[in-house]
Amino acid sequence: KRSEKASGQVWDLGIRTVKAGHPSSVLLEESVWKADFYRLVRPKQGPQSWLAADVELEKSAGMARGEARFSVDGAFIGTGAFSFFGKKGTLYFGSDPFVTATMAEDVRRSGTEGVIIGRRNTYEWKWNIKVRNTHEKAVKVRVEDAAPLAGDKRIVVAGDSQPAPRKVQNTLVWDIDAAPGETAITHSVKAEAPSDMNLRRGR
């Protein structure tokens, strides 16, 4: 039985038999969590992927930071620090070498347009994102990249990507089912600004 105290959590385990001279593990609590597993990639930062899972619990959980043993599909993959508080969260299970992603710039160009109201500078970027899955079956992959930001209301920014991403705060997110082999995403951004504005092009 677990109870909350001012300084932490206390488990009342009753009487347990512990063998002398050997380290012993005692089960404190057992539960089954529903989880949505996927591979997370951020190709602008590097090609590697991480096996992750989004969990949503029926009631709030509170697990103080401690060492945990991680296993996937019954196979032990290592130990590490773990903590969880609340009903929702994301768990990470280490890298997956069988899923990688790359992001290559395809177009970067600029110019001026407009003669009636005033000249405006235009900038265009285009990238090709390739997700490579060497598993024997399709896996869910979440691709993340920073969303373009305009620091001035006179700057107009528009994006055009196939497939279209969803925006979570300042991050563009693509959720795809990656079949074995390569899956491609095209991502482009166009920005317009007054010709007298010193626009920082970023990456």
C-alpha positions as CSV (number, residue, x, y, z in Angstrom):
1,K,0.0,0.0,0.0
2,R,1.4,3.4,-1.0
3,S,0.8,6.7,0.8
4,E,1.9,10.2,0.3
5,K,3.9,11.9,3.1
6,A,5.2,15.5,3.3
7,S,8.8,14.4,2.4
8,G,7.9,11.7,-0.2
9,Q,6.1,8.4,-0.7
10,V,5.9,5.5,1.8
11,W,5.0,1.8,0.9
12,D,3.7,-0.5,3.5
13,L,4.7,-4.0,2.3
14,G,3.8,-6.0,5.3
15,I,6.1,-8.9,6.1
16,R,8.5,-10.1,3.4
17,T,11.1,-12.9,3.4
18,V,14.6,-11.7,2.4
19,K,17.4,-14.2,1.9
20,A,20.6,-13.4,3.9
21,G,23.7,-12.5,2.0
22,H,22.1,-11.8,-1.4
23,P,20.7,-8.6,-2.9
24,S,16.9,-8.9,-3.2
25,S,14.3,-7.0,-5.2
26,V,10.9,-6.4,-3.7
27,L,7.8,-5.6,-5.8
28,L,6.3,-2.3,-4.7
29,E,3.6,-1.8,-7.3
30,E,2.5,-3.3,-10.5
31,S,0.3,-1.8,-13.2
32,V,-0.3,-1.9,-17.0
33,W,-0.1,1.3,-19.0
34,K,-1.6,1.8,-22.4
35,A,1.0,3.3,-24.7
36,D,1.4,4.5,-28.3
37,F,4.8,3.5,-29.5
38,Y,6.8,5.3,-32.2
39,R,10.3,6.2,-33.4
40,L,11.2,9.9,-32.9
41,V,13.6,11.5,-35.3
42,R,14.9,15.1,-35.6
43,P,16.9,14.9,-38.8
44,K,18.3,18.5,-38.6
45,Q,20.1,17.4,-35.4
46,G,21.2,14.0,-36.6
47,P,20.1,10.8,-38.3
48,Q,19.4,8.7,-35.2
49,S,16.0,7.7,-33.9
50,W,14.7,7.0,-30.4
51,L,12.0,4.5,-29.5
52,A,9.4,6.4,-27.5
53,A,5.9,6.0,-26.2
54,D,3.1,8.4,-25.3
55,V,1.2,7.2,-22.3
56,E,-2.1,8.4,-20.8
57,L,-3.3,7.0,-17.5
58,E,-6.8,6.8,-16.0
59,K,-5.5,8.2,-12.7
60,S,-2.5,10.2,-11.8
61,A,0.7,8.4,-11.0
62,G,3.6,9.6,-8.9
63,M,7.0,7.9,-9.2
64,A,10.0,9.5,-7.6
65,R,13.3,9.5,-9.6
66,G,15.2,6.3,-9.3
67,E,17.0,3.6,-11.3
68,A,14.9,1.6,-13.7
69,R,15.4,-1.5,-15.9
70,F,14.2,-1.1,-19.4
71,S,13.1,-3.9,-21.7
72,V,11.4,-4.0,-25.1
73,D,9.5,-7.0,-26.4
74,G,10.9,-9.0,-23.5
75,A,14.6,-8.1,-24.3
76,F,16.6,-6.2,-21.7
77,I,18.1,-3.0,-23.2
78,G,19.6,-1.3,-20.2
79,T,19.1,0.7,-17.0
80,G,18.7,4.4,-16.4
81,A,17.0,7.1,-14.3
82,F,13.2,7.1,-14.4
83,S,10.4,9.3,-12.9
84,F,6.8,10.0,-13.7
85,F,4.2,12.3,-12.4
86,G,0.7,13.0,-13.6
87,K,-1.6,11.3,-16.1
88,K,0.2,12.0,-19.4
89,G,3.8,11.7,-20.4
90,T,6.4,10.4,-22.9
91,L,8.7,7.5,-22.1
92,Y,12.0,6.9,-24.0
93,F,13.7,3.5,-24.5
94,G,16.9,4.4,-26.2
95,S,18.0,4.6,-29.8
96,D,16.8,2.3,-32.6
97,P,19.6,1.8,-35.2
98,F,17.2,0.3,-37.7
99,V,15.4,3.6,-38.3
100,T,17.3,6.8,-39.4
101,A,16.4,10.1,-41.1
102,T,18.3,12.6,-43.1
103,M,17.4,16.2,-44.2
104,A,19.1,17.7,-47.2
105,E,18.6,21.2,-48.6
106,D,17.2,21.2,-52.2
107,V,16.6,24.9,-52.9
108,R,17.7,28.2,-51.4
109,R,17.0,31.3,-53.4
110,S,16.0,34.9,-53.0
111,G,14.8,37.8,-55.1
112,T,12.6,41.0,-55.2
113,E,9.1,41.4,-56.5
114,G,6.3,44.0,-56.5
115,V,6.4,47.5,-58.1
116,I,3.1,49.1,-57.3
117,I,2.9,49.1,-53.5
118,G,6.6,48.7,-52.9
119,R,9.3,46.2,-53.5
120,R,9.5,43.2,-51.2
121,N,12.3,40.7,-50.7
122,T,11.4,37.1,-51.1
123,Y,13.2,34.1,-49.8
124,E,12.5,30.4,-50.4
125,W,13.9,27.2,-48.9
126,K,13.2,23.6,-49.7
127,W,14.3,20.5,-48.0
128,N,14.0,16.7,-48.7
129,I,13.6,14.6,-45.6
130,K,14.2,10.8,-46.0
131,V,13.2,8.3,-43.4
132,R,14.9,4.9,-43.8
133,N,13.3,1.9,-42.1
134,T,15.4,-1.3,-42.2
135,H,12.9,-3.3,-40.0
136,E,11.0,-6.1,-41.8
137,K,7.7,-4.4,-41.1
138,A,6.3,-0.9,-41.1
139,V,6.8,1.3,-37.9
140,K,5.3,4.5,-36.8
141,V,7.7,7.4,-37.0
142,R,7.4,10.9,-35.7
143,V,9.5,13.5,-37.5
144,E,10.1,16.9,-35.8
145,D,11.6,20.1,-37.1
146,A,11.5,23.7,-35.8
147,A,8.7,25.8,-37.2
148,P,9.7,29.0,-39.0
149,L,9.2,32.1,-36.9
150,A,8.7,35.7,-38.0
151,G,10.0,38.3,-35.5
152,D,8.2,41.2,-37.2
153,K,4.6,41.5,-38.3
154,R,5.7,42.8,-41.6
155,I,7.3,39.5,-42.5
156,V,4.9,36.9,-44.1
157,V,5.9,33.3,-43.7
158,A,4.2,30.4,-45.5
159,G,5.0,26.7,-45.6
160,D,4.1,23.9,-48.0
161,S,5.0,20.4,-47.1
162,Q,4.0,16.9,-48.4
163,P,2.5,15.4,-46.3
164,A,1.3,18.4,-44.3
165,P,2.6,18.5,-40.7
166,R,0.8,19.5,-37.6
167,K,2.2,22.3,-35.4
168,V,2.8,21.8,-31.7
169,Q,3.9,25.1,-30.1
170,N,7.0,26.0,-32.2
171,T,7.6,22.6,-33.7
172,L,6.4,21.0,-36.9
173,V,5.4,17.3,-36.5
174,W,4.9,14.6,-39.1
175,D,3.4,11.3,-38.0
176,I,4.0,8.7,-40.7
177,D,3.7,5.0,-41.1
178,A,7.2,4.2,-42.5
179,A,7.2,1.0,-44.6
180,P,10.5,-1.0,-45.0
181,G,12.8,1.1,-47.2
182,E,12.6,4.9,-47.6
183,T,9.8,7.3,-47.0
184,A,10.2,10.9,-48.3
185,I,8.9,14.2,-47.0
186,T,9.2,17.4,-48.9
187,H,9.3,20.6,-46.8
188,S,9.4,24.2,-48.1
189,V,9.2,27.6,-46.6
190,K,8.7,31.0,-48.3
191,A,9.2,34.4,-46.6
192,E,8.4,37.9,-47.8
193,A,9.7,41.1,-46.2
194,P,10.0,44.8,-47.0
195,S,13.1,45.5,-49.2
196,D,14.5,47.8,-46.5
197,M,14.4,45.2,-43.8
198,N,17.5,43.2,-43.0
199,L,16.0,39.7,-42.8
200,R,18.0,37.1,-41.0
201,R,17.7,33.9,-43.1
202,G,18.6,31.6,-40.3
203,R,19.6,28.1,-41.4
